[in-house]
Amino acid sequence: MDLGLNGKVVIITGSSDGLGASAARTLAKEGASVVICARNLQKLQAVTTEIAAAGGNVMAVQTDVTNPAHLENLVAQTVQRFGRIDALVNNAGRAAAQAFEQVSDAAWDDDLALKFHAPIRLSKLVIPHLRASGGGSILNILATGGKTPAAASMPSSVSRAAGMALTKAMSKDLGADNIRVNAVLIGLVESDQWVRRSASTGVPLTTIYSTLPRDNGIPLGRVGQAEEFADLIAFLVSPRAAFVSGCAINFDGGMSAAV
């Protein structure tokens, strides 16, 4: 299936490794020009070299998404290089899970700054360019805890729930401009965090990936793969998903109790 991404320009935050980098690789293979950003310049350069070597059109911009000036620079450099923006994937984030009474004011502020305020600021900067392109897509990468928060899941579950409300409200406001806004809610997926856990605990990665589905009740019996996540992202930001907006799609193998 041709997704119609050839010549489209997509910004992906948090894309120096893991799921964000995987999405960048897939989008580039589909013909999109991808702009990747993160704080770690060395990792960004490695991903850029890999994508470019495979024939992809890619630009890296070192960015701290919690810094408004960095976001302005990211958008300005994108437009200067490619002349347009067609999609934004708000992917930057990290897990933070404690019991309510253990979460400090600083932890609440840091989590909301990264996972809620940063997507708001960047979306505002990108929207005029999406309008100029005749419409486009904003995709917020969240977590299933936003729908079904567990004990000791804060502040992440709360900021992710706020991201869901933001997604739906934005889809209502921006639909008339042919700007679609959706969210993908991540469950358990192969990622660098499990590699790090394997290294720190001495438990083989294969053992971790085999026990996670059993311990967390994943009906499909396995964790997700980064490439599968990337395929979903590519579809949702593409013209093939032209009538999909205001949705929060679980990417969790059926694990979540909520639809």
C-alpha positions as CSV (number, residue, x, y, z in Angstrom):
1,M,0.0,0.0,0.0
2,D,1.3,3.4,-1.0
3,L,0.8,5.6,2.1
4,G,1.2,8.8,0.1
5,L,4.1,10.1,2.3
6,N,6.5,10.9,-0.5
7,G,7.6,14.5,-0.1
8,K,5.8,15.0,3.2
9,V,7.8,16.6,6.0
10,V,7.4,15.0,9.5
11,I,8.9,16.2,12.8
12,I,9.5,13.5,15.4
13,T,10.5,14.5,19.0
14,G,12.4,12.1,21.2
15,S,13.8,10.3,18.1
16,S,17.5,9.7,18.9
17,D,16.8,6.1,19.8
18,G,14.0,3.6,20.6
19,L,10.5,4.0,19.2
20,G,11.1,7.5,17.9
21,A,14.1,6.5,15.9
22,S,12.3,3.5,14.6
23,A,9.4,5.7,13.4
24,A,11.9,8.0,11.7
25,R,13.4,5.1,9.8
26,T,10.1,3.8,8.6
27,L,8.8,7.3,7.6
28,A,12.0,7.9,5.6
29,K,11.6,4.6,3.8
30,E,8.1,5.6,2.9
31,G,9.5,8.7,1.2
32,A,8.9,11.4,3.9
33,S,11.5,13.9,4.9
34,V,12.0,13.4,8.6
35,V,13.3,15.9,11.2
36,I,14.6,14.1,14.3
37,C,15.3,15.9,17.5
38,A,16.5,15.1,21.1
39,R,19.0,16.3,23.6
40,N,21.7,13.8,22.8
41,L,23.5,15.1,19.7
42,Q,25.8,12.0,19.4
43,K,22.8,9.7,19.2
44,L,21.0,12.0,16.8
45,Q,24.0,12.0,14.5
46,A,24.1,8.2,14.5
47,V,20.5,7.9,13.5
48,T,20.9,10.6,10.9
49,T,23.9,8.7,9.4
50,E,21.9,5.4,9.3
51,I,18.8,6.9,7.6
52,A,20.9,8.9,5.1
53,A,22.9,5.8,4.2
54,A,19.7,4.0,3.4
55,G,18.7,6.8,1.0
56,G,16.4,8.7,3.4
57,N,16.0,12.4,3.6
58,V,16.7,13.4,7.2
59,M,17.8,16.4,9.3
60,A,18.7,16.4,13.0
61,V,18.2,19.3,15.4
62,Q,19.5,19.1,18.9
63,T,16.5,20.0,21.0
64,D,15.4,20.1,24.6
65,V,11.6,20.1,24.1
66,T,11.1,21.7,27.5
67,N,12.9,24.8,26.3
68,P,10.6,27.1,24.3
69,A,13.5,28.7,22.4
70,H,14.7,25.3,21.3
71,L,11.2,24.5,19.9
72,E,11.1,27.7,18.0
73,N,14.5,26.9,16.5
74,L,13.4,23.4,15.6
75,V,10.4,24.7,13.6
76,A,12.4,27.5,12.0
77,Q,15.2,25.1,10.8
78,T,12.6,22.6,9.5
79,V,10.9,25.3,7.4
80,Q,14.2,26.7,6.2
81,R,15.4,23.3,5.1
82,F,12.2,21.8,3.7
83,G,9.8,24.7,3.2
84,R,6.8,23.0,4.8
85,I,5.6,20.8,7.6
86,D,3.0,18.1,7.1
87,A,3.0,16.2,10.4
88,L,4.2,16.3,14.0
89,V,4.8,13.3,16.2
90,N,5.0,14.3,19.9
91,N,7.0,11.3,21.1
92,A,9.5,12.7,23.7
93,G,8.9,11.3,27.2
94,R,10.1,9.0,29.9
95,A,8.4,6.8,32.5
96,A,7.9,8.2,36.0
97,A,5.8,6.1,38.4
98,Q,5.5,6.4,42.2
99,A,2.7,6.4,44.7
100,F,0.9,9.7,45.1
101,E,2.4,10.8,48.4
102,Q,5.9,10.1,47.1
103,V,5.7,12.4,44.1
104,S,7.3,15.8,44.9
105,D,6.1,19.1,43.5
106,A,9.3,19.2,41.4
107,A,8.5,15.8,39.9
108,W,5.0,16.9,39.0
109,D,6.4,20.1,37.3
110,D,9.1,18.2,35.4
111,D,6.7,15.5,34.1
112,L,4.0,18.0,33.0
113,A,6.7,20.2,31.4
114,L,8.0,17.3,29.3
115,K,4.8,15.4,28.5
116,F,2.1,18.0,28.4
117,H,3.4,21.6,28.0
118,A,6.1,20.7,25.4
119,P,3.6,19.1,23.0
120,I,1.3,22.1,23.5
121,R,4.0,24.6,22.7
122,L,5.3,22.7,19.7
123,S,1.9,22.0,18.3
124,K,1.1,25.7,18.4
125,L,4.3,26.5,16.5
126,V,3.5,23.8,13.9
127,I,-0.2,24.4,13.3
128,P,0.3,27.5,11.0
129,H,2.5,25.5,8.8
130,L,0.1,22.6,8.7
131,R,-2.6,25.0,7.6
132,A,-0.3,26.4,4.9
133,S,0.2,22.9,3.6
134,G,-3.6,22.3,3.3
135,G,-3.8,20.3,6.5
136,G,-1.9,17.6,8.2
137,S,-1.5,15.4,11.3
138,I,-0.5,15.8,14.9
139,L,0.1,12.5,16.8
140,N,0.6,12.4,20.5
141,I,2.5,9.3,21.9
142,L,1.0,8.5,25.3
143,A,0.7,5.4,27.4
144,T,-2.1,3.0,28.3
145,G,-1.9,4.2,31.9
146,G,-3.6,7.4,30.7
147,K,-6.8,5.3,30.3
148,T,-6.4,2.8,33.1
149,P,-4.1,4.3,35.8
150,A,-2.7,1.8,38.3
151,A,-1.6,2.3,41.8
152,A,1.9,4.0,42.1
153,S,1.6,5.2,38.5
154,M,2.0,8.9,39.1
155,P,2.9,11.4,37.7
156,S,3.0,9.7,34.3
157,S,-0.5,8.3,34.3
158,V,-2.0,11.8,35.1
159,S,0.1,13.6,32.4
160,R,-0.9,11.0,29.9
161,A,-4.6,11.3,30.8
162,A,-4.2,15.1,30.2
163,G,-2.6,14.3,26.8
164,M,-5.7,12.3,25.9
165,A,-8.0,15.2,26.7
166,L,-5.7,17.5,24.8
167,T,-5.8,15.2,21.8
168,K,-9.6,15.1,21.6
169,A,-10.1,18.8,22.2
170,M,-7.5,19.7,19.6
171,S,-9.1,17.4,17.1
172,K,-12.4,19.3,17.5
173,D,-10.8,22.7,17.2
174,L,-8.5,21.9,14.2
175,G,-10.7,19.6,12.1
176,A,-12.1,22.5,10.0
177,D,-8.5,23.1,8.8
178,N,-8.1,19.4,7.8
179,I,-5.7,18.9,10.7
180,R,-6.1,15.5,12.3
181,V,-5.1,14.9,15.9
182,N,-4.7,11.4,17.3
183,A,-2.9,9.6,20.1
184,V,-1.2,6.2,20.3
185,L,-1.1,4.7,23.8
186,I,1.9,2.4,24.4
187,G,1.8,-0.8,26.4
188,L,4.8,-3.1,26.7
189,V,7.2,-2.8,23.8
190,E,10.7,-3.9,23.1
191,S,12.9,-0.9,23.9
192,D,16.2,0.3,25.4
193,Q,14.7,0.4,28.9
194,W,14.5,-3.4,28.9
195,V,18.0,-3.7,27.6
196,R,19.2,-1.5,30.4
197,R,17.3,-3.5,32.9
198,S,18.8,-6.7,31.6
199,A,22.3,-5.2,31.9
200,S,21.7,-4.0,35.5
201,T,20.0,-7.1,36.8
202,G,21.9,-9.8,34.8
203,V,18.6,-11.3,33.6
204,P,18.8,-12.2,29.9
205,L,16.8,-10.0,27.7
206,T,15.0,-13.0,26.2
207,T,13.8,-14.0,29.7
208,I,12.5,-10.5,30.3
209,Y,10.6,-10.4,27.0
210,S,9.1,-13.9,27.7
211,T,8.0,-13.1,31.3
212,L,6.5,-9.6,30.6
213,P,3.5,-10.9,28.7
214,R,2.7,-13.6,31.3
215,D,3.1,-11.2,34.3
216,N,1.1,-8.4,32.7
217,G,-1.7,-10.5,31.0
218,I,-1.0,-9.6,27.3
219,P,-3.5,-11.6,25.4
220,L,-1.3,-11.9,22.3
221,G,1.4,-13.5,24.4
222,R,4.3,-11.2,23.5
223,V,5.6,-7.7,23.8
224,G,5.3,-5.3,20.9
225,Q,8.1,-4.6,18.4
226,A,9.4,-1.1,17.6
227,E,8.9,-1.8,13.8
228,E,5.2,-2.5,14.5
229,F,4.9,0.8,16.3
230,A,6.6,2.6,13.5
231,D,4.2,1.1,10.9
232,L,1.2,2.4,13.0
233,I,2.7,5.8,13.2
234,A,3.4,6.0,9.5
235,F,-0.2,5.1,8.7
236,L,-1.7,7.5,11.1
237,V,0.2,10.5,9.8
238,S,-0.3,9.6,6.2
239,P,-3.2,10.6,3.9
240,R,-4.4,7.0,4.1
241,A,-5.7,7.9,7.5
242,A,-7.6,10.9,6.2
243,F,-10.8,10.2,8.2
244,V,-9.1,9.2,11.5
245,S,-9.1,12.0,14.1
246,G,-9.7,12.4,17.8
247,C,-8.8,8.7,18.5
248,A,-6.6,7.2,21.2
249,I,-5.4,3.9,19.8
250,N,-4.0,1.2,22.2
251,F,-0.7,-0.3,21.0
252,D,-0.6,-3.0,23.7
253,G,-1.5,-6.5,22.4
254,G,-4.9,-6.2,24.1
255,M,-3.4,-5.7,27.6
256,S,-5.4,-2.7,28.6
257,A,-8.8,-3.1,30.3
258,A,-10.1,-0.1,28.4
259,V,-11.0,0.0,24.7
